[in-house]
Amino acid sequence: MTRSDPVDPTSPTREAADATVVELHHALERVVQRACPPWLVAHRDDLVQAAVLKVLAVQERKGEGIDEVPASYLYRVAHSALVDEIRRHRRKREVALEEGGDIVEQSKRVRDPEQQASSRQAGRAIQNCLSRLKVERKRAVTLYLQGSSVPESSRILGWKRKRTENLVFRGLVDLRQCLIKKGIRS
């Protein structure tokens, strides 16, 4: 690919810029590794990537080079990305719907043994009933149960809003009927 504008001999080459971004990535990776709580280890790469993108966006807006970024700034950006991720997790309350997922784990937080058994049974029943739904309904209902609105779900799934709304509604009806057959009522 040829460029129509003249090449500035003082500007860094593409390879040098790539190497600088790699160095930035490694620096942020070390910061995130030190600050990341154990329960977020699975998301560490995402945190590093988010921090790198933040630094690059700010530096591009300011018109500064990446080489000029102080270490304290990198720490603040990594910390900010970590706090954002923690807030997102708390807000979303993400739930794994596989066997042994968070539904069963959440039931262990209840103190009364009878409530624990009841919660565990309900969690397993929900997982079982969800596994019996048609794939599209299961996806729509799962997102709904995880706290996504219909517009969010339709955007995530790439479906029209009305289709997503119908799949959520019908899926919840199917889920409710399945749970009633299993003797679980709200």
Backbone as a chain_set.jsonl record, in Angstrom:
{"seq": "MTRSDPVDPTSPTREAADATVVELHHALERVVQRACPPWLVAHRDDLVQAAVLKVLAVQERKGEGIDEVPASYLYRVAHSALVDEIRRHRRKREVALEEGGDIVEQSKRVRDPEQQASSRQAGRAIQNCLSRLKVERKRAVTLYLQGSSVPESSRILGWKRKRTENLVFRGLVDLRQCLIKKGIRS", "coords": {"N": [[0.847, -1.168, 0.0], [0.638, 2.147, -0.883], [1.371, 5.422, 0.238], [-0.138, 8.606, -0.091], [0.669, 10.922, 1.1], [3.668, 12.636, 2.159], [6.328, 10.817, 3.744], [7.197, 11.173, 7.069], [10.372, 11.511, 8.242], [11.054, 11.63, 10.913], [9.095, 10.37, 12.31], [8.107, 7.429, 14.146], [8.762, 4.129, 12.96], [6.499, 1.613, 11.736], [7.055, -0.879, 12.874], [8.523, -0.149, 15.131], [6.554, 1.239, 16.526], [4.752, -0.847, 16.981], [6.335, -2.456, 18.624], [6.562, -0.789, 20.813], [3.92, -0.74, 21.694], [3.67, -3.397, 22.453], [5.5, -3.439, 24.576], [4.151, -1.681, 26.28], [1.874, -3.215, 26.745], [2.99, -5.392, 28.169], [3.937, -4.05, 30.442], [1.525, -3.113, 31.569], [0.334, -5.548, 31.998], [1.862, -6.629, 34.059], [1.201, -4.839, 36.125], [-1.586, -5.24, 36.381], [-1.586, -7.928, 37.078], [-0.499, -7.848, 39.654], [-2.457, -6.364, 41.017], [-4.907, -7.605, 40.618], [-7.693, -9.305, 41.972], [-8.067, -12.698, 43.249], [-10.481, -13.888, 42.37], [-10.97, -12.741, 39.942], [-9.119, -13.59, 38.151], [-9.51, -15.05, 35.809], [-10.319, -13.133, 34.055], [-8.186, -11.546, 33.557], [-6.636, -11.073, 31.196], [-8.485, -9.664, 29.651], [-8.735, -7.373, 31.195], [-6.18, -6.269, 30.976], [-6.123, -5.751, 28.237], [-8.209, -3.857, 28.044], [-7.073, -1.788, 29.537], [-4.81, -1.176, 27.976], [-6.055, -0.23, 25.648], [-7.308, 2.053, 26.688], [-5.101, 3.659, 27.39], [-3.891, 4.004, 24.857], [-5.937, 5.367, 23.49], [-6.163, 7.768, 24.966], [-3.579, 8.807, 24.652], [-3.532, 9.153, 21.916], [-5.48, 11.122, 21.579], [-4.256, 13.229, 22.933], [-2.068, 13.542, 21.401], [0.424, 12.647, 22.006], [3.321, 10.547, 22.284], [3.601, 7.026, 22.995], [5.802, 6.346, 24.417], [6.175, 8.342, 26.253], [4.645, 7.947, 28.518], [4.133, 7.979, 31.953], [5.01, 5.67, 34.617], [3.351, 5.762, 36.859], [0.987, 6.672, 35.802], [0.256, 4.504, 34.197], [-0.282, 2.644, 36.194], [-2.53, 3.849, 37.396], [-4.377, 3.733, 35.28], [-4.593, 0.942, 34.884], [-5.615, 0.23, 37.373], [-8.041, 1.6, 37.287], [-9.317, 0.222, 35.169], [-9.553, -2.259, 36.403], [-11.252, -1.668, 38.591], [-13.538, -0.887, 37.163], [-14.223, -3.356, 36.004], [-14.781, -4.9, 38.286], [-16.994, -3.519, 39.283], [-18.741, -3.953, 37.142], [-19.094, -6.725, 37.293], [-20.337, -6.98, 39.789], [-22.657, -5.552, 39.31], [-23.852, -6.98, 37.234], [-24.016, -9.589, 38.208], [-23.156, -12.136, 37.219], [-23.992, -15.404, 36.192], [-23.139, -18.726, 36.042], [-24.428, -21.239, 34.008], [-23.94, -23.862, 33.805], [-23.547, -27.26, 34.919], [-22.883, -27.444, 38.337], [-22.531, -24.761, 38.576], [-22.799, -21.243, 39.45], [-25.402, -20.971, 40.508], [-25.944, -23.151, 42.14], [-23.795, -22.787, 43.887], [-24.461, -20.32, 45.042], [-26.548, -21.064, 46.646], [-25.325, -22.129, 48.847], [-24.734, -20.057, 50.508], [-26.88, -19.507, 52.09], [-27.978, -19.852, 55.411], [-29.614, -21.663, 56.893], [-29.994, -25.15, 56.968], [-32.163, -26.472, 55.769], [-33.146, -24.535, 54.032], [-30.902, -24.349, 52.439], [-30.864, -26.861, 51.176], [-33.279, -26.711, 49.78], [-32.783, -24.495, 48.114], [-30.637, -25.474, 46.638], [-31.887, -27.586, 45.334], [-33.771, -26.15, 43.807], [-32.021, -24.655, 42.189], [-30.764, -26.687, 40.699], [-33.021, -27.682, 39.387], [-33.753, -25.477, 37.828], [-31.519, -25.296, 36.153], [-31.759, -27.766, 34.858], [-34.27, -27.489, 33.592], [-33.723, -25.303, 31.937], [-31.863, -26.462, 30.24], [-33.476, -28.018, 28.701], [-34.872, -26.341, 27.06], [-35.481, -24.934, 23.786], [-32.717, -24.03, 21.729], [-32.513, -21.259, 20.925], [-34.427, -20.027, 22.565], [-33.368, -20.7, 25.028], [-30.946, -19.243, 25.033], [-31.945, -16.59, 24.964], [-33.504, -16.49, 27.329], [-31.582, -17.109, 29.252], [-29.86, -14.877, 29.129], [-31.711, -12.973, 29.971], [-32.28, -13.858, 32.591], [-29.818, -13.394, 33.676], [-29.834, -10.731, 33.952], [-29.896, -9.029, 31.772], [-31.529, -6.67, 29.719], [-34.281, -6.762, 27.348], [-33.664, -5.172, 25.02], [-30.823, -5.067, 25.313], [-30.214, -7.792, 25.185], [-31.098, -8.399, 22.591], [-29.285, -6.925, 21.118], [-26.865, -8.16, 21.861], [-27.279, -10.774, 20.935], [-27.757, -10.302, 18.297], [-30.244, -10.185, 17.136], [-33.556, -9.15, 16.076], [-35.443, -6.834, 18.04], [-38.143, -7.471, 18.672], [-38.269, -10.197, 18.088], [-36.476, -11.212, 19.982], [-37.807, -10.443, 22.306], [-40.147, -12.024, 22.101], [-38.991, -14.591, 22.219], [-37.873, -14.559, 24.8], [-40.207, -14.24, 26.355], [-41.737, -16.562, 25.649], [-39.884, -18.516, 26.322], [-39.659, -18.123, 29.098], [-42.231, -18.841, 29.866], [-42.187, -21.564, 29.169], [-40.109, -22.39, 30.884], [-41.243, -21.836, 33.406], [-43.452, -23.62, 33.348], [-42.126, -26.076, 33.249], [-40.772, -26.019, 35.717], [-42.945, -26.017, 37.47], [-43.997, -28.551, 36.944], [-41.986, -29.98, 38.142], [-42.498, -29.488, 40.708], [-41.779, -27.092, 41.815], [-42.425, -23.939, 42.912], [-42.872, -20.381, 42.839]], "CA": [[0.0, 0.0, 0.0], [1.427, 3.367, -0.945], [0.738, 6.576, 0.861], [-0.069, 9.777, -0.941], [1.345, 12.013, 1.795], [5.091, 12.341, 2.345], [6.666, 10.11, 4.963], [7.984, 11.991, 7.987], [11.5, 10.686, 8.682], [11.166, 11.649, 12.377], [8.047, 9.548, 12.926], [8.568, 6.048, 14.351], [8.291, 3.162, 11.97], [5.397, 0.751, 12.178], [7.624, -1.909, 13.734], [8.875, 0.479, 16.408], [5.288, 1.522, 17.204], [4.243, -2.135, 17.454], [7.177, -2.871, 19.747], [6.2, 0.068, 21.941], [2.623, -1.221, 22.186], [3.952, -4.665, 23.141], [6.091, -3.06, 25.864], [3.048, -1.129, 27.079], [1.044, -4.362, 27.135], [3.704, -6.132, 29.217], [3.949, -3.228, 31.659], [0.175, -3.138, 32.143], [0.101, -6.924, 32.429], [2.488, -6.766, 35.388], [0.417, -4.055, 37.089], [-2.864, -5.922, 36.588], [-1.306, -9.181, 37.784], [-0.314, -7.533, 41.08], [-3.646, -5.765, 41.62], [-6.111, -8.393, 40.321], [-8.084, -10.259, 43.01], [-8.084, -14.076, 42.751], [-11.734, -14.266, 41.709], [-11.011, -12.128, 38.616], [-7.96, -14.057, 37.388], [-9.949, -15.496, 34.479], [-10.565, -11.949, 33.224], [-6.971, -10.732, 33.596], [-6.267, -10.643, 29.84], [-9.448, -8.635, 29.253], [-8.39, -6.159, 31.933], [-4.969, -5.713, 30.359], [-6.508, -5.214, 26.927], [-8.974, -2.632, 28.275], [-6.13, -0.757, 29.977], [-3.999, -0.785, 26.813], [-6.899, 0.591, 24.776], [-7.49, 3.357, 27.332], [-3.854, 4.428, 27.253], [-3.713, 4.373, 23.452], [-6.947, 6.367, 23.137], [-5.791, 9.041, 25.595], [-2.351, 9.299, 24.027], [-3.87, 9.605, 20.561], [-6.186, 12.393, 21.731], [-3.3, 14.25, 23.349], [-1.044, 13.666, 20.378], [1.708, 12.283, 22.592], [3.785, 9.195, 22.014], [3.42, 6.056, 24.081], [7.041, 6.324, 25.194], [6.15, 9.418, 27.229], [3.677, 7.625, 29.564], [4.793, 7.637, 33.222], [4.588, 4.414, 35.24], [2.234, 6.03, 37.778], [-0.214, 6.763, 34.97], [-0.1, 3.135, 33.823], [-0.894, 2.041, 37.376], [-3.886, 4.414, 37.554], [-5.23, 3.202, 34.205], [-4.849, -0.468, 35.186], [-6.499, 0.217, 38.536], [-9.355, 2.036, 36.8], [-9.9, -0.903, 34.412], [-9.897, -3.283, 37.389], [-12.437, -1.203, 39.324], [-14.664, -0.977, 36.223], [-14.589, -4.767, 35.864], [-15.41, -5.324, 39.544], [-18.341, -2.928, 39.302], [-19.562, -4.641, 36.134], [-19.44, -8.042, 37.827], [-21.313, -6.812, 40.872], [-23.909, -5.084, 38.731], [-24.414, -8.039, 36.39], [-24.209, -10.842, 38.951], [-23.072, -13.183, 36.215], [-24.3, -16.72, 36.724], [-22.837, -19.835, 35.136], [-25.587, -22.117, 33.951], [-23.487, -25.23, 33.63], [-23.611, -28.073, 36.135], [-21.926, -26.995, 39.337], [-22.339, -23.33, 38.402], [-23.023, -20.323, 40.553], [-26.72, -21.118, 41.118], [-25.767, -24.097, 43.236], [-22.871, -22.168, 44.832], [-25.159, -19.274, 45.773], [-27.416, -21.67, 47.648], [-24.522, -22.443, 50.026], [-24.642, -18.874, 51.35], [-28.024, -19.515, 52.991], [-27.514, -20.477, 56.637], [-30.486, -22.752, 57.323], [-29.772, -26.342, 56.132], [-33.358, -26.76, 54.988], [-33.141, -23.571, 52.94], [-29.81, -24.729, 51.541], [-31.308, -27.997, 50.364], [-34.329, -26.212, 48.897], [-32.143, -23.648, 47.109], [-29.845, -26.356, 45.773], [-32.847, -28.305, 44.495], [-34.315, -25.188, 42.844], [-30.959, -24.355, 41.229], [-30.623, -27.829, 39.774], [-34.233, -27.748, 38.565], [-33.665, -24.403, 36.836], [-30.515, -25.724, 35.174], [-32.331, -28.864, 34.087], [-35.323, -26.962, 32.722], [-33.086, -24.48, 30.904], [-31.209, -27.344, 29.263], [-34.516, -28.616, 27.853], [-35.432, -25.334, 26.162], [-34.876, -24.817, 22.459], [-31.461, -23.282, 21.827], [-32.726, -19.814, 20.85], [-35.132, -19.614, 23.786], [-32.419, -20.843, 26.135], [-30.033, -18.088, 24.996], [-32.675, -15.375, 25.33], [-33.884, -16.578, 28.745], [-30.363, -17.06, 30.059], [-29.458, -13.471, 29.225], [-32.72, -12.294, 30.78], [-32.07, -14.247, 33.986], [-28.562, -12.797, 34.116], [-30.053, -9.307, 34.179], [-29.897, -8.234, 30.543], [-32.852, -6.269, 29.248], [-34.566, -7.269, 26.007], [-32.829, -4.484, 24.019], [-29.44, -5.516, 25.455], [-30.147, -9.167, 24.683], [-31.221, -8.405, 21.127], [-28.014, -6.416, 20.592], [-25.853, -9.19, 22.094], [-27.559, -11.936, 20.099], [-27.85, -9.898, 16.899], [-31.61, -10.437, 16.686], [-34.47, -8.017, 16.185], [-35.957, -6.698, 19.402], [-39.42, -8.193, 18.815], [-37.946, -11.633, 18.114], [-35.876, -11.484, 21.285], [-38.889, -10.31, 23.296], [-40.987, -13.223, 21.992], [-38.233, -15.755, 22.699], [-37.79, -14.453, 26.257], [-41.542, -14.501, 26.909], [-42.086, -17.973, 25.467], [-38.932, -19.305, 27.096], [-40.035, -18.033, 30.517], [-43.438, -19.66, 30.033], [-41.723, -22.959, 29.16], [-39.341, -22.606, 32.108], [-42.202, -21.863, 34.511], [-44.21, -24.871, 33.268], [-41.203, -27.158, 33.605], [-40.531, -25.952, 37.152], [-44.182, -26.425, 38.137], [-44.03, -30.01, 36.834], [-40.995, -30.51, 39.08], [-42.977, -29.17, 42.059], [-41.137, -25.854, 42.312], [-43.248, -22.746, 42.665], [-42.291, -19.181, 43.452]], "C": [[0.901, 1.243, 0.0], [0.644, 4.498, -0.323], [0.895, 7.771, -0.062], [0.645, 10.936, -0.248], [2.809, 11.65, 2.013], [5.336, 11.686, 3.696], [7.567, 11.004, 5.803], [9.135, 11.141, 8.517], [11.657, 10.657, 10.201], [10.11, 10.799, 13.05], [8.55, 8.109, 13.079], [8.004, 5.132, 13.269], [7.181, 2.323, 12.574], [5.902, -0.311, 13.158], [7.967, -1.348, 15.109], [7.61, 0.777, 17.209], [4.693, 0.238, 17.765], [5.027, -2.625, 18.669], [6.84, -2.061, 20.994], [4.869, -0.376, 22.543], [2.808, -2.542, 22.936], [4.562, -4.387, 24.508], [5.033, -2.515, 26.811], [2.169, -2.258, 27.608], [1.699, -5.134, 28.276], [3.725, -5.361, 30.529], [2.589, -3.258, 32.349], [-0.169, -4.539, 32.654], [0.683, -7.154, 33.826], [1.68, -6.027, 36.453], [-0.891, -4.767, 37.406], [-2.652, -7.21, 37.373], [-1.157, -8.936, 39.28], [-1.609, -7.09, 41.743], [-4.902, -6.633, 41.507], [-6.442, -9.358, 41.463], [-8.202, -11.669, 42.411], [-9.356, -14.447, 41.979], [-11.88, -13.633, 40.321], [-9.866, -12.595, 37.714], [-8.354, -14.467, 35.971], [-10.146, -14.321, 33.523], [-9.325, -11.057, 33.104], [-6.581, -10.223, 32.206], [-7.198, -9.545, 29.335], [-9.135, -7.306, 29.932], [-7.17, -5.476, 31.318], [-5.322, -5.061, 29.027], [-7.281, -3.909, 27.079], [-8.054, -1.488, 28.685], [-5.276, -0.263, 28.807], [-4.812, 0.13, 25.902], [-7.136, 1.977, 25.363], [-6.259, 4.232, 27.15], [-3.684, 4.897, 25.811], [-4.696, 5.461, 23.031], [-6.579, 7.74, 23.708], [-4.561, 9.628, 24.921], [-2.625, 9.815, 22.614], [-4.575, 10.956, 20.614], [-5.217, 13.525, 22.076], [-2.227, 14.495, 22.293], [0.342, 13.349, 20.897], [2.068, 10.86, 22.187], [3.593, 8.306, 23.222], [4.65, 6.022, 24.976], [7.01, 7.322, 26.349], [5.22, 9.14, 28.413], [4.408, 7.257, 30.854], [4.217, 6.357, 33.827], [3.4, 4.627, 36.176], [0.917, 6.127, 37.009], [-0.684, 5.372, 34.552], [-0.792, 2.433, 34.989], [-2.324, 2.549, 37.549], [-4.84, 3.861, 36.503], [-5.582, 1.739, 34.481], [-5.811, -0.594, 36.365], [-7.92, 0.612, 38.129], [-10.052, 0.911, 36.031], [-10.343, -2.011, 35.362], [-11.16, -2.909, 38.157], [-13.675, -1.277, 38.43], [-15.156, -2.413, 36.096], [-15.274, -5.29, 37.125], [-16.822, -4.783, 39.624], [-19.262, -3.642, 38.318], [-20.003, -6.008, 36.651], [-20.488, -7.939, 38.928], [-22.658, -6.396, 40.332], [-24.612, -6.208, 37.973], [-24.785, -9.289, 37.162], [-24.236, -12.004, 37.977], [-23.227, -14.55, 36.857], [-23.964, -17.763, 35.678], [-24.013, -20.8, 35.167], [-25.196, -23.557, 33.65], [-23.609, -25.962, 34.96], [-22.521, -27.625, 37.096], [-21.666, -25.506, 39.262], [-22.721, -22.537, 39.632], [-24.391, -20.48, 41.215], [-26.617, -22.046, 42.314], [-24.859, -23.48, 44.296], [-23.559, -21.092, 45.655], [-26.044, -19.859, 46.86], [-26.651, -21.993, 48.926], [-24.416, -21.261, 50.982], [-25.798, -18.793, 52.351], [-27.638, -20.33, 54.217], [-28.327, -21.712, 57.036], [-30.298, -23.965, 56.411], [-30.982, -26.69, 55.256], [-33.458, -25.807, 53.791], [-32.035, -23.892, 51.936], [-30.243, -25.853, 50.607], [-32.349, -27.553, 49.345], [-33.732, -25.36, 47.769], [-31.332, -24.476, 46.117], [-30.761, -27.097, 44.8], [-33.421, -27.375, 43.423], [-33.271, -24.854, 41.776], [-30.776, -25.462, 40.211], [-31.828, -27.943, 38.848], [-34.199, -26.68, 37.48], [-32.666, -24.789, 35.754], [-31.073, -26.806, 34.267], [-33.38, -28.351, 33.109], [-34.745, -26.086, 31.613], [-32.446, -25.354, 29.826], [-32.215, -27.973, 28.313], [-35.141, -27.626, 26.872], [-34.765, -25.406, 24.796], [-33.715, -23.844, 22.564], [-31.692, -21.773, 21.841], [-33.444, -19.297, 22.094], [-34.192, -19.667, 24.982], [-31.472, -19.65, 26.181], [-30.727, -16.819, 25.481], [-33.027, -15.367, 26.817], [-32.665, -16.488, 29.643], [-29.892, -15.622, 30.219], [-30.429, -12.689, 30.103], [-32.518, -12.599, 32.264], [-30.769, -13.669, 34.544], [-28.665, -11.283, 34.268], [-30.025, -8.444, 32.941], [-31.327, -7.886, 30.172], [-33.054, -6.849, 27.845], [-33.748, -6.514, 24.955], [-31.352, -4.901, 24.091], [-29.269, -6.911, 24.863], [-30.213, -9.199, 23.167], [-29.935, -7.9, 20.481], [-26.933, -7.481, 20.714], [-26.028, -10.349, 21.117], [-27.649, -11.598, 18.613], [-29.214, -10.177, 16.296], [-32.408, -9.148, 16.758], [-35.084, -8.019, 17.582], [-37.23, -7.523, 19.608], [-39.178, -9.698, 18.899], [-37.39, -12.019, 19.485], [-36.941, -11.437, 22.376], [-39.789, -11.555, 23.289], [-40.273, -14.46, 22.537], [-38.091, -15.731, 24.22], [-39.133, -14.812, 26.872], [-41.9, -15.982, 26.823], [-41.157, -18.884, 26.265], [-39.251, -19.282, 28.575], [-41.296, -18.844, 30.809], [-43.047, -21.135, 30.088], [-40.966, -23.298, 30.44], [-40.271, -22.724, 33.311], [-42.983, -23.175, 34.526], [-43.348, -26.064, 33.687], [-40.973, -27.189, 35.111], [-41.772, -26.372, 37.942], [-44.324, -27.942, 38.089], [-43.074, -30.675, 37.811], [-41.376, -30.177, 40.529], [-42.347, -27.922, 42.645], [-41.984, -24.676, 41.898], [-42.616, -21.565, 43.365], [-43.019, -18.751, 44.701]], "O": [[1.822, 1.349, 0.811], [-0.587, 4.522, -0.356], [1.919, 7.933, -0.727], [1.167, 11.83, -0.913], [3.15, 10.468, 2.049], [4.637, 11.966, 4.669], [8.571, 11.525, 5.318], [8.889, 10.136, 9.184], [12.316, 9.764, 10.733], [10.211, 10.528, 14.246], [9.321, 7.625, 12.251], [6.912, 5.35, 12.746], [6.964, 2.334, 13.785], [5.243, -0.601, 14.156], [7.729, -1.996, 16.129], [7.586, 0.593, 18.426], [4.188, 0.222, 18.887], [4.449, -3.143, 19.624], [6.836, -2.595, 22.104], [4.71, -0.385, 23.763], [2.156, -2.767, 23.955], [4.189, -5.022, 25.494], [5.017, -2.844, 27.997], [1.771, -2.255, 28.773], [1.031, -5.49, 29.247], [3.551, -5.942, 31.601], [2.509, -3.412, 33.568], [-0.89, -4.681, 33.642], [0.059, -7.8, 34.668], [1.498, -6.535, 37.559], [-1.264, -4.887, 38.573], [-3.457, -7.545, 38.242], [-1.638, -9.73, 40.088], [-1.841, -7.404, 42.911], [-5.867, -6.408, 42.238], [-5.588, -10.14, 41.881], [-8.413, -11.815, 41.207], [-9.301, -15.237, 41.037], [-12.822, -13.957, 39.598], [-9.671, -12.048, 36.629], [-7.591, -14.244, 35.032], [-10.137, -14.506, 32.306], [-9.413, -9.937, 32.602], [-6.231, -9.052, 32.06], [-6.757, -8.607, 28.671], [-9.255, -6.244, 29.321], [-7.141, -4.255, 31.162], [-4.873, -3.954, 28.729], [-7.043, -2.957, 26.336], [-8.229, -0.354, 28.239], [-5.048, 0.938, 28.668], [-4.308, 1.152, 25.438], [-7.163, 2.967, 24.631], [-6.367, 5.406, 26.796], [-3.368, 6.063, 25.572], [-4.328, 6.377, 22.296], [-6.674, 8.751, 23.013], [-4.516, 10.828, 24.65], [-2.021, 10.793, 22.174], [-4.305, 11.834, 19.794], [-5.346, 14.641, 21.572], [-1.562, 15.531, 22.297], [1.336, 13.745, 20.289], [1.205, 10.075, 21.795], [3.441, 8.79, 24.343], [4.551, 5.705, 26.161], [7.745, 7.16, 27.323], [5.024, 10.028, 29.243], [5.216, 6.328, 30.86], [3.064, 6.009, 33.572], [2.532, 3.76, 36.275], [-0.133, 5.717, 37.502], [-1.883, 5.093, 34.553], [-1.77, 1.712, 34.793], [-3.232, 1.762, 37.819], [-5.991, 3.555, 36.812], [-6.737, 1.339, 34.328], [-6.714, -1.431, 36.351], [-8.888, 0.01, 38.591], [-11.245, 0.677, 36.223], [-11.386, -2.631, 35.153], [-12.04, -3.747, 38.35], [-14.744, -1.686, 38.885], [-16.362, -2.662, 36.082], [-16.245, -6.042, 37.036], [-17.747, -5.506, 39.993], [-20.425, -3.903, 38.624], [-21.154, -6.402, 36.467], [-21.423, -8.739, 38.978], [-23.694, -6.834, 40.833], [-25.83, -6.36, 38.066], [-25.749, -9.974, 36.82], [-25.206, -12.759, 37.914], [-22.671, -14.822, 37.921], [-24.452, -17.694, 34.549], [-24.527, -21.132, 36.235], [-26.042, -24.371, 33.281], [-23.758, -25.334, 36.008], [-21.368, -27.449, 36.701], [-20.682, -25.024, 39.823], [-22.936, -23.09, 40.711], [-24.529, -20.146, 42.392], [-27.15, -21.75, 43.383], [-25.123, -23.631, 45.489], [-23.278, -20.957, 46.846], [-26.269, -19.219, 47.887], [-27.261, -22.118, 49.988], [-24.048, -21.438, 52.143], [-25.699, -18.084, 53.352], [-27.033, -21.394, 54.082], [-27.752, -22.707, 57.477], [-30.426, -23.832, 55.194], [-30.821, -27.152, 54.127], [-33.808, -26.218, 52.685], [-32.214, -23.725, 50.73], [-30.012, -25.797, 49.399], [-32.309, -27.967, 48.186], [-34.129, -25.49, 46.611], [-31.34, -24.213, 44.915], [-30.462, -27.223, 43.613], [-33.543, -27.768, 42.263], [-33.599, -24.777, 40.591], [-30.648, -25.209, 39.013], [-31.683, -28.26, 37.667], [-34.574, -26.944, 36.337], [-32.942, -24.623, 34.566], [-30.882, -26.768, 33.052], [-33.383, -28.729, 31.938], [-35.222, -26.122, 30.479], [-32.486, -25.02, 28.642], [-31.843, -28.418, 27.227], [-35.859, -28.028, 25.957], [-33.635, -25.876, 24.665], [-33.732, -22.937, 23.396], [-31.127, -21.075, 22.682], [-33.097, -18.236, 22.613], [-34.216, -18.787, 25.843], [-31.22, -19.104, 27.255], [-30.185, -16.07, 26.294], [-32.864, -14.348, 27.488], [-32.717, -15.849, 30.694], [-29.561, -15.195, 31.326], [-30.012, -11.838, 30.889], [-32.578, -11.695, 33.098], [-30.642, -13.479, 35.753], [-27.701, -10.627, 34.665], [-30.123, -7.221, 33.05], [-32.229, -8.714, 30.299], [-32.117, -7.362, 27.234], [-33.181, -7.152, 24.068], [-30.704, -5.069, 23.059], [-28.312, -7.18, 24.137], [-29.469, -9.941, 22.526], [-29.537, -8.387, 19.423], [-26.164, -7.689, 19.776], [-25.058, -10.843, 20.543], [-27.621, -12.492, 17.766], [-29.334, -10.382, 15.088], [-32.004, -8.183, 17.407], [-35.223, -9.064, 18.217], [-37.367, -8.202, 20.626], [-39.815, -10.39, 19.693], [-37.787, -13.028, 20.067], [-36.97, -12.291, 23.263], [-40.147, -12.073, 24.347], [-40.877, -15.276, 23.232], [-38.178, -16.778, 24.862], [-39.193, -15.605, 27.812], [-42.317, -16.584, 27.813], [-41.588, -19.898, 26.814], [-39.131, -20.305, 29.249], [-41.415, -19.458, 31.869], [-43.52, -21.872, 30.952], [-41.159, -24.37, 31.014], [-40.102, -23.617, 34.142], [-43.162, -23.78, 35.584], [-43.812, -26.953, 34.402], [-40.977, -28.26, 35.718], [-41.648, -27.02, 38.981], [-44.726, -28.558, 39.076], [-43.314, -31.797, 38.259], [-40.66, -30.541, 41.463], [-42.383, -27.723, 43.859], [-42.232, -24.439, 40.716], [-41.91, -21.722, 44.361], [-42.643, -17.758, 45.324]]}, "num_chains": 1, "name": "protein.A"}
